[in-house]
Amino acid sequence: MTAAAGPRPYSGSAADRVRAAYRRIEAVDRPEVWIDLRPEAEVTAEAAEVDRRLAAGAFLPLAGLLVAVKGNIDVAGLPTTAGCPSFARRPAADAPAVARLRAAGAVVLGTTNLDQFATGLVGTRSPYGAVRGAVDPERISGGSSSGSAVAVALGIADLALGTDTAGSGRVPAALNGIVGLKPTVGAISTEGVVPACRTLDCVSVFAATVDRALAAYAVLADPVDAQAPPRRPGPWRVAVPPTGQLGALDPGWAEAFEAAAARLAEGSELRTLDLAPFGAAAAMLYEGAFVAERYAAVGGFVSRGGADLDPTVHRIITAAAELPAHRLFRDQAELARLRELALAELGDADALLLPTTTGHPTLAEVAADPVGINTRLGRFTNSANLLGLCALAVPAGTVAGLPFGVMLLGRARTEDRLAAIARQLTEPPLRLAVAGAHLTGQPLNPQLLALGATLEATTRTAPDYRLHALATVPPKPGLERVAPGTGVAVEVEVWRLPAAGLGALLAALPQPMALGPVRLADGSSTTGFLCEPAAFVDAVDISGHASWRRHLAAG
């Protein structure tokens, strides 16, 4: 017996989508994106099997979504090169992350180019060629997950897997105008991944939208081994550093960041944070002893040399062999001190808002200063894994015609919370007035929280409504609009939630409830819960309480 089929995440068959993707690959003519692209006939046959299973009633939450996989993650039947042909291995099985996507109905197109051995944030350190930016091919794509990000940005793949040790799942997302989710280290299995720094690596997700990235994360992530932090009614608390602490940014980027913070302020509580411990921890990733773990991962191979080794990657990894053991112990103690300071600065904030990176250099600029530019790009991303944080990079407009992005950082296993906050930037929030079972502390309030809603205010309606106790399970009231002067001002909460959240709420709304305009005491109007008139026939008029809470308190 098969499970009920889930909602199809696209229109048309999976096989048709594969054929369209290969026509798109031909049209964009970006061969440097791919290391190994699977034959179209093979992928189409796999997609047709997904269509067959879905038609038979299988539950496939990612059915027919097309996936690109970074070339340091195992895909059965394709070589895993990590951006170095002479290093290639032939895996007999998919990495668990790839296997989980396939089990959920996703279809793998092939493996993508990267900064060799995932060492870099520029996307140019590869014998397969520099991956150019999706918007401006004279500029870098960002790395190391360069090909994966560009495959999504060009509309070829719906999802892509990358890795992220220093920012590789976030910098290319920002530079190409897409979403990059860097989960908590350990949340997604890194088995079958060529390590960069084994204890700091994580598999990351690229997508065009926050919701699609989160859907993939739900499939990829291992079960939470401890209770997730409880949801709050909001507003979200977001820490923002003073602009002067951000350092040098490309022209217009500071202003774009301030504009993003201002948008968040409309539905979140902003507070100031000292960025110093975060910056100090970020510098330790390459300037401290932690880089020695890169030598532990592939140093033996790199030290033997080879014509296909990138010279910058070779220099970084081999230099790490000279670090003494005592330096690592010293740096571990310093990192522990900085982690304590950073988390104290974060306090009870739900997230830290930062620019994802510092600018968008050209290919020529990176060629002239490969290490200096790379260091600048990782200013805000390098600290996340060292400090045990998760992160979500999202688009936040454009500057001079190029994508600009911001990043939200949060404590371990708060990925869903970051997504809820990010939706305030990527989706215009809608307002919803609730008067009964969806109020804070009432039985249906978790529905709002699960949809990313945050509480804006507690207020009253205009004095044009009556309140009735309905015979429903769970108990709830019905709000009825009446002639002016014949009603009361009813207590309501006004919530902000993404448009998609309001749509999901409407789709699941049981009779006799309905959504419609509700006039508030200040004269404004917002969408709110109302009730079909037929439900009032057997309902008890409780307008004298003018509040569902007061009615319940009165017994």
N, C-alpha and C positions, 0 to 999 in steps of 0.2 A: 504494500500500500504506500503510495507516494504522498508527500506533504502537499498542502494547498500551494498553488503557484503564487509567487510573490508578484508585485507590480513590475511590469516590464519597463526597464529604465530607458527605453528608446523606442522609436517607431521604425517599422520595417524589420526584416529578418536579420539575424546575426550574419548570415552568409552574404546578404546584400551589403551590409556595413563593411565587411572585409573587402569586398570588391571595390567599394567606394574609397576605402583607405588606400588601397594600392594605386588607384587612379590619382589620389591626392599626393602620394609619394612621388609619382612621375611628374605631376604638375609643379610641385615646389622645387624639385631638383636640388635636394640637399643631401647628397650621398654621405657627407661627413657625419651625419646624425647617427648612422648605423654602423655597427661592426658586422653583425650577421643578421640579415633579413630572411625569414623563413619563406619558402616557395609559396606563392599565392594559392596554388591548388591545394596544398597541404593545410594551410590555415583555413581556407574556405570549407574544406571537408570537416575540420574540427568545429567550425562555427555551425555547420549544418547539423552536426550531432547535438550541439547546444539547443538549436531550434527544436529538434526532435524531442529532447528530454523535457524542454519547457512545455511543449504541446501535450506531453504525457502527464503533466501535472507536477513535475519536480520543482522543488523550491530552490531557485537559483537567484539570489539577491543581486548578483552582478551580471546577469545573463546578457551575453553578447557585447559587453564592454571590451574594447580593444586595449591591450596593455603593451607597453614597451618596458624592457627590463635592462637596467644598467649592466654593463658588460663585466662586472665583478660579482654577479649573482648567478648561480647555476640555473640553466635552463636545459632540461634533458634534450639531447640530440644536437646541441650547439656548443661550440668551444667557449669556455670561460677564460678570457684573455686578460682581464683587468687592465686592458689598454696596452698590452705587451704581447705581440704574437708569439714570441719564443717561450713565453710563460704558459701558454694555453694548456688547459686540461679538458678532458671530455667527460663531463659528469653523466652518470648513469641515471640519475634522478633529478627532479626539480628541487631547488632549495625549498624548505617548508613555506616560505612566504609566497613563492610562485605557485606551489601546489595548492595553497589555500585559495588563491585567486581563481585558479582553474576550477577547483571544486565548487566555487560559487558561480560558475558560468562564464567567467572572463576568458578571453582568447588572446594568447600571446603572439605578437607580430614578430618579435626578434629582440636581439640585444643591441644596446646603444653605446655610443662612444663616451669616453670619460677622460679626465685627467689621469694619466697613468698611475696605477696602484692607488687611485683615489687620493692623490697627493696634489692638491691645488684647488683654488676657487675661481680659476680663470677659464677653463674649458679649452685651452690651447695646447696642453702638454700631452700630445698623443701622436703616435706614428700614423694613425688613421686620419690625421688632419685636424686643424682647429675647427671647433664647432662655432659657427657664426650666430650672432643674435637673431632671434626670430623677427624682430621689427626692423633693425638696421644691420645688414650683413657686414658693415664696416666695424661693428662693435662686437665685443666678446659676448658669449652666451652665459658666462659664469660656469663654475665647475664645483666639484668634480663631476657631478651628475648632469653634464651638459647635454648630451644627446637625449636623455630621458625628458628633460624639461622642454627642449625645443620640439620634440615629437608631440607633446601635448599642446604647446603654444601654437604650432602650425596646424592644429586640428586633425592630426593623423591618428593619435592615440587618445582614448578617453581618460586613461590612467597610466601612470608610469611609476616604476619602482626606482628609487635612487638609494644612496646611502648618505649618512650625515655624521661626520666626526667633528668637523670644524665649521660647518655651514653649507655643506654640499647639497643639502636638500632644501635650502632656503635662498641662498644668493642667486642661483639660476632661476628660481621661481620669481624673485623680485625683478630681475633683469629682463624677463620675458613675459611679465604680466599675468602670471598664473598663481595658483595656491600651492604652497609647499608645507606639508605637515612633517615635523620632526618629532616623533614620539619619545616618550620616556625611554632611556636606555634599558633594554631588557623586555620591553613591552611586546616587541615583535622578534621572533627568532632570527638570529644572524647565522644559523647553520647554513652551510652552502654559500657563504659570502667570503670572498678573499678579504682577509682583515687588513685594515689600515692601522688602527690602534684597537686591538681586540676588546679591551675593557671599556672603550669609549664609543665604539661603533654602534650605529643603529640603522635599520632599514627605514627609508623615508618614502613619502607618497606625494606625487604630483597630480593635480587635477585642475580643471577649469573653474570649479566651484568648491566652496567649503563643504557643502553637503555631500558632494561626490567623494571628496577626500575622506570625510568622516565615515561614509558607507564602506569604503575600502578598508579603513582602519578597523572598523567593527569586525570585518572578516579576518584581518591579519593578526590582530592583537591576541595575545594569550589572556586567559581569564585573570582578572585583578586578584592578586594574592592577599590583599587587605581591603577593607571597606574604603570605597572612594569617599573623598570629602563630601559632606552633605551639601545639597543644593540650598541656596538661599533665595528669598523672594526678590533680592536686588534692592537698589541698583548695584551693578557690579562696581567693584573698587579697582581702579586701574592706576598704577604708579607710572609717572612720567618724569624723566630727568629734565633739569633746566636745559634749554637749547644750547647754552654756552658749554655744557659738559659733553656735547656730542663730538666736538672737534671739527676738523675741516670736512666739509661736504661739497659735492658738486653744486654749482650755482642753481638756486631755486629749490634745492632739496630741503633745507631747513624750513623754508616757508611751507613746503608741501607736508612736512612732518607736523608742523604746528596746525595746519588745516585738518589733518587726520585726527589729531588730539582734540581739536574743537568739535569735530563730528561725534567723537566718542563721548564728549562731555554732555551732549544732549540727552544721553540715556544712562550714563555711568558717572560715578563719583571719582574725579581725578585727584591725585595727591602727588606731591613732589617726593622724589627719591634721589639719593646720592649715588651716582653711577660708579664711583671710584672703585669699590671692591670688584664689581663686575669687569671693569676694564683691566684691573690688575690680574684677575684670573684668566681673562682672555689672552693676555700676553704670555702666560705660562705655557700655553699649549704647544707653541713652537720654540719659544725662547728658553723654556725650562727643560727638565729631564724627561718629560712625558713623550717627547718626540722619539725617545729611544725605543718605544714600543713599535714604531714603524720599522725600525731595523729588526726587531724580534720577529715581525710578521714576514718580511720578504727580503731582509738585508743580505742573507746568504746568497740568494739568487742575484740580487742587484750588484753585489760586490764582484761577482764573476764577470760583469760587463757584458755588453752585447750591442750590436749595431742598432737595434730597435729600442734601446733605452733612451728616454728623454733626459737630456743633460741636466736640467734643473731638478728633476725628480731624483736622478742618480746622486746629485750633490747633496740634497737634503737627507736622503735615507742613509747614505754611507757616512756622512758626518755624524749621524746619531750614534754610530758605533763607538765613538771616542768619549762618550759621556760616562763619568765614573758612577759607581753604584751609590756612593754616599750622597751625590747630588739628587738622586731620586728621592731618598728618604727626607732630605731637607725640603725638597719641593712639595712632597706629600704633606708635611707638617704646615708649610706655608699655605697650601691650598685649603687645608682644613680650617685655618684661621680665616681665610678670605671667604670660604663658604659660609661660615658662621656670620660674618659681617654682612654678606650679601643677602642672606635669608632674613637677617634682622631688619635690613633696609626694606625688603619686600614686605615684611610684617604680615598683616592680614589681608593685604591686597590680593585680588584674584589674578592679576596679570601685571606684567611690566610691558609698556609700549616703547618700542625703539624703531628707528629706521632699520630695515633689514640689512642694508649695506650702505656704503658711503658715496657711491657714484657709479657711472657706467663708462668704463674706459674703452678706448678703441683697441683694435688688434695691434696697431702700430705702437701704442703706448705700452701695452703689455710686453711686446717684443723688446722694447727699449729698457724696461725695468721689470722683469718678470717676478722677482721676489718682493720688491717694494710695493708694487701694485697689489699683489696677492695679500700681503700683510694688511694693507689698508682695507681691502674688501672684507676681511674677517674681523674687523674691529668690534662689531656687535654680536657676531655669531659664535666666536671661538669659545666663549665661556659656558655655553648652555650645558654641554655634556659633563664638563668638569664640575659644575655646580649641581648636577642632578636634576635639571629642569627639562620640561618639554617645551615645544615652540611651534608656532603656526605663522607662516609668512603669507600675507594676502596683498593683492593689488590695492593701491590707494591713489589712483589717478595717474596723471602723466606730468612730466616736466620737459619742456622743449620737445614735445612729441614722442618722448621715450617713456616706457613704463616706470612708475615709482611705486615702491612697496614698503609696507611696514611689517613689523614682527611683534607678536605677542608671546611672552615667555611666562610660564607658570610652574608651580610646583609639580612634582612627579604625579603622573596619572590624572592630570586635570585637562586632558585633551578636549573633552566635550565642553568644558567651561570656556576654554580659549575659543572654541568654535562659536559658542553662543555670543561671546563678546565680538568676535570678528564679523559676525553677521550684521552688526550695527554699522560696519564700514562698507560691507559689500552689498547689503540689501537695505533699501530705505525702510526703517521700522514703521509698523502700523500700530495704532492705539486701539485698545479694547477695554470697554467698561464691563465689570462683572459685579453682580449684586448678591450672589448666593454661594453655591457649592464650589465655585472657583476662587473664592476669597482666600486670603492667606490663612493657613491652618485648617481649611475645610477639605473635605474628602477628595474633591476634584482638582485642587490646586496643583498637585504634582503633574497633571496634564500640561499646564502652562509652563512649568519649570522645564519639563522635558522638551518643550518646543523652543526653548531659549528665551522665554519671556522674562522681563524684569519689571518690577513694580515701579511705577512713576509717581503715583500719588493716591492718597485716600481723600475722597471729596464727596459731593452730593450731586444728585441730578437737579435739574430745574424742578419746580413744584408742580409738575405736570404728570405725575405717575402714581400708580397704586401698586402695592405689593401683595401677592397672593401665595399662600403655602400650597404647593402641589403635592399630589399623592404619588410621588415617584421614589425610586430607590437608586442612589441615596436621596434623602429628602432635599428638595431644592425649592426656591421660590420662582414665581413668574412675575416679570416686570411688565406692567400694562400702561401704555400711554393713554391719557384721558384728556378731556377738555381743560384748558387753562383755568385755574382756580378751583378745580374739583379734585386735585391730587395733592401729593406731598413730595417733599424733597427726600429722596431715598439715598441712603449711604451706598457708595460704590467705590471700588478700587479701579484705577486706570492703569493698565499694563501696556508695555511696549513689547512687540514681538515681530519677528521677520514675516514678510508677506507669505512665504511658504508655510510658516507655522500657522498663520490664520487660515490658510487654505486647508491644511490638514485638520484643523479644529472644526471647520465647517463641514468637511466630508464625513466626519465621525459624529456629528451633532445628532442626538436622538430627538425624536418627537416628544413633547410639543415645542421644544426649544427652537429658536430662530435667531439669526443675526440681523440687526438693523440699526438705523441711526438713533443715538441716545443723546438728548440735550442735557448739558451739564449746568451747574449753578452759575458758572462764569459766562454763560451764553454760548460757549463753543459746543460743537457737536462731534461725536466720535462713534465708531461702531461699538455695539454692545449686545449683550444677551437680552432678547425679548422672548415673547411666548405667543403661541397661536391662541386666538381668542377662545376657541372651543374648550381649552384647558381650564378656563376660569369658571365654568359652570359648576363644577363640584369642588372648587378650591376655596380655601378660607382666606378672607381678606385680612391681612395683617398690617395694613398700612399705618395703623396707629403706632406701631413700633418704628416705622420708617427705616428699619434696618433688619436684615436677616440675623445678624449676630444678636441683637437685642431680643428678637423673637425667640431664638434658641435659648438665651439666658433666662427668659421668662418661663421656659418649660412648656 
